[in-house]
C-alpha cells in the first residue's frame, strides 16, 4: 500500500500535524508549493522552540500559558511536541 500523500501549499500550513512553519527548507518549500506562503528566512526548529519558550516565559498566569501552548499545538504539532519534550519547567 502506498503511503498517503502530504497536503500541499496552504493546506499543509493549516494542518498542525505536518506544519513546520519556517523550519521548512527552501527545497521542501518548493516540493510542497510553499513558496511565498512563508517568510523567506528558514528558521530551524530549535530557534522556533526558543522563541516559543520566550513567549511562555513572559506569561505568568497558568491559564495564559495553557492557552498559548494550546494555540501552538493547533498551529504546529511538531513545534509543540519539541517544546513540551524539551521543556524544563
C-alpha positions as CSV (number, residue, x, y, z in Angstrom):
1,X,0.0,0.0,0.0
2,X,1.4,3.4,-0.9
3,X,1.9,6.0,1.8
4,X,-0.7,8.8,1.8
5,X,0.4,11.9,0.1
6,X,1.0,15.1,2.1
7,X,-1.1,18.1,1.6
8,X,0.4,20.9,-0.4
9,X,0.5,24.7,-0.2
10,X,-1.8,26.4,2.2
11,X,-3.4,23.1,3.2
12,X,-0.1,22.0,4.6
13,X,0.3,25.1,6.7
14,X,-3.1,24.8,8.3
15,X,-2.6,21.1,9.1
16,X,-0.8,21.2,12.5
17,X,0.4,17.6,12.1
18,X,2.6,18.5,9.1
19,X,3.2,22.2,9.5
20,X,6.7,23.1,10.5
21,X,6.3,26.8,9.9
22,X,9.6,28.5,8.9
23,X,11.5,25.3,9.6
24,X,10.7,24.1,6.0
25,X,13.9,24.2,4.0
26,X,14.0,26.0,0.7
27,X,13.9,22.6,-1.1
28,X,10.9,21.5,1.0
29,X,9.1,24.8,0.3
30,X,9.5,24.2,-3.5
31,X,8.5,20.5,-3.2
32,X,5.3,21.3,-1.3
33,X,4.3,24.5,-3.1
34,X,5.0,26.7,0.0
35,X,7.0,29.4,-1.8
36,X,5.6,32.8,-1.0
37,X,3.4,31.5,1.9
38,X,6.2,31.7,4.5
39,X,8.8,34.4,5.3
40,X,11.9,34.0,3.2
41,X,14.1,33.1,6.2
42,X,14.4,29.5,7.1
43,X,14.4,29.1,10.9
44,X,15.3,25.7,12.4
45,X,13.0,24.0,14.9
46,X,15.3,24.8,17.8
47,X,15.1,28.6,17.0
48,X,11.4,28.3,16.8
49,X,11.3,26.5,20.1
50,X,13.4,29.2,21.7
51,X,11.0,31.8,20.6
52,X,8.1,29.8,21.9
53,X,9.8,29.4,25.2
54,X,10.5,33.2,25.4
55,X,6.8,33.8,24.8
56,X,5.8,31.3,27.6
57,X,8.4,32.7,30.0
58,X,6.8,36.1,29.8
59,X,3.4,34.7,30.7
60,X,2.8,34.5,34.5
61,X,-0.7,33.1,34.8
62,X,-1.1,29.3,34.3
63,X,-4.2,29.8,32.2
64,X,-2.3,32.1,29.8
65,X,0.5,29.6,29.5
66,X,-2.1,26.8,28.8
67,X,-3.8,28.9,26.1
68,X,-0.5,29.7,24.4
69,X,0.5,26.1,24.4
70,X,-2.9,25.0,23.1
71,X,-2.7,27.6,20.3
72,X,0.8,26.4,19.5
73,X,-0.5,22.8,19.3
74,X,-3.3,24.0,17.0
75,X,-0.8,25.7,14.6
76,X,2.3,23.4,14.7
77,X,2.2,20.0,16.4
78,X,5.8,19.3,15.6
79,X,7.0,22.5,17.4
80,X,4.5,21.9,20.2
81,X,6.0,18.5,20.8
82,X,9.5,19.7,20.6
83,X,8.6,22.5,23.1
84,X,6.9,20.1,25.5
85,X,9.6,17.4,25.2
86,X,12.3,20.0,25.7
87,X,10.6,21.9,28.5
88,X,12.4,22.2,31.8
89,X,9.6,23.7,33.7
